[in-house]
Every structure is written in structure tokens, then in C-alpha cells.
Amino acid sequence: MSAEAARFRFVSANRRVREDRRFVAGHGRYVADIALEGMLHVAILGAQHPAARILSIDPSAALAMPGVHYVLTGEELAGATDQLMNGLDTPNVRRFPLALGQTRYAGEWVAAVVADTRALAEDACEKVKVSYERLPYLTQAEEALDPSSPPVHPAHGSNVLLDKQFVWGEVDRHFAESPRQLSFRVTWGRNSTVPIETFGVVASWDPWSEMLDVWASIQMPKYPDQIARALRIPANNVRVHHDVDVGGSYGVKRGIKHTVLAAHLARRLGRPVRLLEDRLENMRGGDAHGPERIFDVDVAFDDAGIVRSMKMRALDNAGAYAGRAPFQLGKPIGAIVGPYKIESVAYRAQSVTTNKAVQEAVRGFGQSPTNYAIETALDKVGLACGLDRIEVRRRNFIRKEEFPYLIPSGTRYDSGDYHTVVDKVLAHVDYPALVAERDRLRAEGMLAGIGIAACLEPSGGNSAFEPLLNEKNETTTWMESVRINVDGTGCVAVTIHTTSSGQGHETLAATVVAEVLEIDPDLIRIVRPDSLACLPSNTPVGSRMAIMMGGACFHAAQKLKAKLLRIGAHRLGLAPEAARYQGGSVGAVSGGQALDWAALVNIAHRNFHLLPPDTEPGLESTHVMQVPTGTSLPKDGRVQMYPCHSFEFHLVLVALDPVLGKPEIRRYVIGHDCGTVINPHIVKGMTLGGIAHGLGAALLEEFVYDEEGQMLTQSFMDYLLPSSHEMPKVEIVHHCTPSPFTVFGQKGSGESGYLGAPAAISGALNDAVAEFGISFDKLPIRISAISDAVAAARVRSSEETTS
């Protein structure tokens, strides 16, 4: 047993994930399983053009079809609802669920058809006639910066949504004093999480109680509030049912436009309505795309490879509307130097609007692309100084004794031991043997390379990047809540106030409460009430639930435990300090008589006369948890962003045939430190899934648009996902550096693996082709790009030899 696990009874124990049983047996409850009496179905008509004025919509042929009930247009919906919320201060970038007046990307929702069945609604969509006047359009971020480019939102005045310059420290002086500098550009291709389940929502309106009931596959904060605001009804007229399983998300399951549309139709038609995207609707216009980002990076360093300063410009293509996309340039500020002691940073965050599908929150919220840029910089510094890439990282790492460590942008890293994690990985993999294997493959005519990435996972889910990028936003509260009830028979129920998106919240909550109350986790029931019965929650975003929900469970259980201790001490005639709680019983510290769990519960529920003075009967406790360290607004462009920072070190061996160019990952090892692990199975699943996601971003996945503004990758025939054939066996090396800011020392792990995998795989491929004097600076690195570049390099080499 590890030292970490030995500290606890249930935390860190190798126990099953309790949710898995129902999922494996096929008894999850998803939106597609919600079947209400009289329910109608919606299909969406998407725009044909990237930019066009809508001249007319003729639904008559569709409405003439048997079983078709309604065709909803943007004009009607905009008249009945308010525009969707926009986090930035850009009031003239207006957005409704259906296009109003003009379309701004191919696939944008133009009309919604309601019918008895989904298939009938799809057929009817083909009968809706839309007349367009085509408009100029643009798809490239750099083109959008040109003031003369076609305006996506003319009333906004430009295509720039965000342009913020931050300077932390003496950047100019450090660059002037450094003997070496280098500059480069890398590009992160537009991809996403594409979960198995597309977004779905069922809405039902009861006019007599004036209640909107919603079942949805969501993962987002403030969902009921945004629905109510858009529909112009009080928030307590919206009841979101959280007992719905979500078939994957990692950020993209926001679904506000889907819900507002379905809810309006439910009110308009007086019947329940279900909108369940098909894959085409999801990929073309489902608000599910991730970052598309260009990085221009300059670094200043010395002959020993020590990086003193960095300049980074990040230009992000947000798509047709602002959404959450620009904020994905904000989260990386909390780890803008990665795990390195870079003294000063200049960071320019630019977000532009173009005629592409809307970009939304995706796993890591912009951190993985930034890590790719930072790790590319370290690789290039090592190459310039003739240093091994591991050595250059060791020299720049923050040291264990320097924590808590304040980085230039104002965030204080909580804890870490980066050198030890690297040492563990190198020992596990036998690094000299790995290098020898790479060289053996090269001698056999293969291309082979080793990739390295060392990066951080900011965790704890703060909203500090929002007021940093929008000064009108003064939000500093980002809480999570838990309620514990013990009934008269002694059974424990814990209510958590968010949906399940596959992160094992039920296991997390049961484990933490059981650890404090010292009872079996399997005896604890986890309940998800609807939104009207919920305490405040900000959902599983930002790798926050182990920290925030885990912390709320801990503190609520501690309150309950303290009450049980008071009850027991009073009944036994003991001073509180003379009593102790152990295994669900209360007795004297010195031993002797004790009251067991059943006796304590009985007193609390039935024997008011035996309770201590001023004690409420019953056993219930609640705790609302605020983000540790997240209490202040930004000041002078600096802010404490996230409370905790997990660390991961990736080491990858890649081999490929020089003619075919298809990469094969021969070895993948990750060293992982997320503090105290609450459940090893959950952390392992997160890490493996994250690496698979990162592999896709590095080699396969991209939403590609052609010169006509049409998306070419509209299905899994073209948008390529990694399968079991591409996914390697992953070896995980654990280390634990507890966080001083959390109840057990835990940190986040929901985004692990993904944050470093693209950088590591890219580094391995560049190492493999370095002998040809070429490199790849854009993700994904496709097979065709590799084989073409190698072939061209060989031709050049042959010509040079001949001449």
C-alpha cells in the first residue's frame, strides 16, 4: 500500500466506480430515454451558405405533410425571446438560436421543423424553401484582423471580439540582456471532444402551474438561469432535472440555443418537444467546436538554456459568434509559464469572429494549445543550445522547495515536485534503453523519434479569467454545494447539484463522506435533485469537482460528525473534549461506554429531551464551498486564477515508415501528480481518455473548411477519431504532492492526459524527421503531410548530392 493510501480508509482505495455498474449493464438514463406522452420531435434546417441574407422562408410544402405540426423561423423566435448571453462586452454581436435576417456560417440553424417523429421532421426539412442573397464571407483569423475584411457582424464595427495585451515583469529588459533569442509560429487546428452522445433536450411546459420542465444532456453552469432569462420568465418557473446521465461532454454540452428553441416550441404547441441532434447537426452547427489558434512566440534565453522571458501572441478563430470562445484565451494565464521559472511574459490575447461554426468550451479550456506552444519553445531552446530536451526542462523547472511559487501573471502555484516525477518516469522507462530503441529503429530504415512534454493542469474551477477579460464582470464566487441527510433509520443520503457527465461524481461524494463519517461508502445514497431543490453549483468544469464537490462533502460531513459528537458527549455526560468519534460511534477518549450509530440517530430523531441545549432535532448538514484562494478581482492585469496545479510528464516513442508516413506509438509513459487520488480508477480513466483525445488532436481530428466556406468534415467518415488501433498501451507512473489548499491534498485530474499529449506526440514526430531538416508546426500532423514532406526532403537531398 502506498503512503498516500495508508493515510485513509476509503480515499485512495482501489474501489470500483459505483456508476459503472448501471452503464455497463445498459441501464443509464439519457435524454433519448425520456419519452413523455404526446412528445413531438424537432429536426433542424441548416444554412447552405457561409454568409447570406435571408430573403424569405416558405414552409408551406413542409406543413402540408401529414404529421408535421410546425415550422419555426428565426424571426418568430427572436420576437418571443431575448438574445443569448454573451460573456464579453460586445452588445452588438447578437445571437439567437435561429438565424435572424442573415446566416453567418454554413450549417447555421435557419428553421426548426416539428413533427410526430424525428424521421418525418427530417423529411419535412427538405421541403422548406429558403431564398438567400449571398454575402461576402471570410474563414481565416488573420484575414479577420484586416479592417477591410467582410464584417460578420456589421453593427459591431470590426471582426475583433477581444484584443488584450498583458505585460508581466520586465520583458523588454530581459530580452535586451539575454544573449540568445528565437521566434516561431505554431498552429492548433480546430477540433473538439465529439462525444458519443450528441446534445439532446426534452422540454415540457405546464401552463396551469407555469412550469417549464427540462431534461438535457448538459454540462454547464447557470443553465436554468440562462433559460429563464432568454424565455423572459422567472427562474423559479424552470425546473431542470439533474437525474439524467450525460453521454460524454468535456465542455461542449452547453446547449442553451437548443433548449431555448425546444422550450419555446413546447410553450407554443402545448406539447412536450424533444430536440436530439443527429451527428450532422452536431458537427456543422451544434456549438461543439474547439479552439483554432495561431501562436507567435518569442523566447529570450542564455547559453545554458535558461529561459528568462517569453512573448506570446495567441490569435483565436472564435467562429460566427462570441460564445465562450474568447475566454479560452484567459484560463491559460493561470499557468502561462507552465512548470518553468520564466521571469517575465508579454501575452497578447486576440479573438476574432469569422464565418465558421461557433467555438465553445472544450476540455482544458484553451490550456492544451498553450501547453503545445510552450513545450515547442522548450524543444527549440534545447536544440539551439545543444541540450537534451529533458535536461533543458530540468534546468528551467520550478524546484520543490520553491513552492508555493508566484508566477508573473499573479497566480501562486500550490505545490509540486517536477524533478522527482521526471526521475520516476525515466527510471520506469529506462531512458537510455528507450534512446537505444529509437536509434535501432532508425538503423533499420524507419523514422523514429522521442517526444517529451511537461505541463500543468490548473484545477479548482475559478471564474477569474472572466473579469480579467471583461472588466464589467465582477464575479468572484464560483461555489459548489452538498447536503447530507441521515434519516430516522440511520441511512445516509447525499445530494449533489449537477448532472453526471462521466466523471464519477457519485463515487467521489460517497467516498469523501464515508471517509469523514467512517462508514461504508456503499451504504451512502447519492441523489441529484432538480434545479428547484438544488443548492448553488457551477458544474464539472475546470477540473474542479474533486476539489470543490469533494471539499463541500468533507465540510458538510465534518459538521454532521461534530453534531453527532455533541449528542453523544451530552448523553454520556462527558465534556466535548473528553469524547471521541470513531467508526460511527461516540465514546470517551479514555474508553468505556459508547453510543453506536443507531443510538445516536435515534436520539437525534426521536429523543428531543436527550439532545444538548439549543440543538435542532434531526441530522442534516449543508456546505457551500468557495474556491480556495479565489476571493479577489484581478488587479493590474494579475490574478490568482486556479488554486491547484497538477503536473504531468509525457514520454513518447513514435516510429513510422518513411514512405507511408503513418505514425505508430511504440511506447507511451506518463508521470502524473494530481495530489491525493480519491479514486484510482477514475483518475486512470480520465488520463487514458485524455491521452486518446490528445492523440486525435495531434494526428487526426480537425474541422476543415474549404475556400467556399463549407465544412468538409461533417461525419466520422471525414473527421477521423482515434480507435483502439491507434491508441497505444499507456503506462502511468504516479506521484503525490498534496495541495495545501484542499481537504485531502487532492488536485484536479479531469483534463489530465489531454493537456500534454499533443505536444509530446508533435515533439516525437519532429524528432523523427529532424534528420531531413524539416519540422511540423501545425496540428494535426496528417499522414499525407508527413509522407509528402519526407519525400520532398529526399528529392532535395538527392539533387544536392547530384549537383
C-alpha angles and dihedrals in degrees: 000000000000121000087245093057093042090066092064142044100214106002110092090010116137095247127153120263102252095212092057094075095066094040095051091046092051095247101122115128112229134171089262087061093058107100115173124186112269094008118171127205133228132214124184130231110214127207118261097210133055090228127011142140112243106231099176144342118211112193097168097107092048093048090051091063116100112254095023111121108176148356114210121203132195093248093059094043094048089051092055101040141042122247118273117267120268119202095207125069094256105121094169093059091085123181137187129176091256125042112267116209096332141025121240103191138019106266096027111147111262103166140000122220120205121203144152091267137021092241092053091049090052092051091049091053088067089059096055108101118211123186115207139188107208119231134196114275142184134204106180123089096218091050088054090060090063108097089217094057119114108278115240090195108021093189090059092064099228142019092252113107098173135011113167126163119202126186117188115183133346098319098160093049094047092050091048093050097045116097093211136044135170136184132201145159128226129178130212113209122227110263138138146194097271095194120206090251116059117214116289136178136181117198127189126181123202107196093192095058092026089229128148112204116199132189112184143158092239137159108177142099125254093014098150091045093053092047091052093046094051093046093046094235131122114274091238088063089068121079115185114193110222096188090091120110116228118219096219131312124160091187106320099091097090098120101173095142091047092051097045090050094048093043093051090051092048090054093042096049100032093230135097113270130202125199111187113170120229115219094263093052090047097050099039100042112353098112089249106121123114135213122320103190142171117203124199108189134184122184130190117207144153135244091271091059095252110150112218103174143008136199116200130181115188117192113189128194102218096180126227100331136031099242113147094315100103092053089063085074088058105055094062088062086077090064101020093143095042112212092330135107096238106161102207139016137191111200126184115190115196127176123182135186121234139165095276133105116286118274117224140176114309131180111297091016095240098325098108094057090048091049088052090056094046094047091048087055092053091049091052093047090052091050092048092051096041091244130144108255092238092050094052089054093048090054092052100040121114105247125239094245092054095069133145083052125190114216122204095259093061103261119126113215110225105215144327147156103204098164092055093050090052091047090052092051094047091049092047094050097036092233097206088054090050090053089048090052090051090051092047090054090050091051088055091057098262125126108239134173143173120228128200133190130172115185147150133243109211106210142179098074109251126175095215093118090064098065088037091062097030115037092193088068111083099175114147099153119087103160139173125201141203134185124199123198127186111194128212092272093054098254116144125222122184119196119208120187110221141063126268114254097173100278097117099248093161091055091045095051095044092048095051096045090046091051092055098040092039095228131125111281090219089066092060120091117213115209131190110202124198119266094265090060095041132110118222115298136170096194131230101313127129097023087286111134100083087051101036105029090033090051093047091050091050095050094043090050091048090054090050092046091051090053092050089049091052092048093049095045092050093049092048092046093242131141109248092247090053093057130076136195116225131162093345094309133101122216143143119296087232092053132246127102119022138179115230128217095270093051093049092048091048092054092048094050104031114016107063089162090063096051122104115260116281092015120138115228120245130041115266133133135179133192130186109199122209120202110272109248091003100114107108140069119240116276125200091347093304127111143165097246112178127006099220136041122198119198131218131182118197124199117183136178114201128184130185141172107252092224101045095035094206110147120225119193105222098178133014122181126170127189108208131192115177095152117245110006111223095192119009094202093056093048091048091050092049092049096047092045090048092052090050089051090049092048089055092050091049100046115008124013125086138135100227125196126196128221090272091061093252120137110238098190101066099140140026088267087073106016098069121213125194113255133193087278092062098035111090129210105272122213114205121203112195130211129169125215104167119223115238090214101061134070098246098017092262124154131190125284105167093105097036120133094020093069095065108019098084092050093047095048091046090050091051093052092048090051089051095054098035091103088068093053092244135116139182119238102174131070132252096046101206126207091243092053091052097047093043093049093047092047092050091048091051091051091051091048091049092049092049091050092049093048 
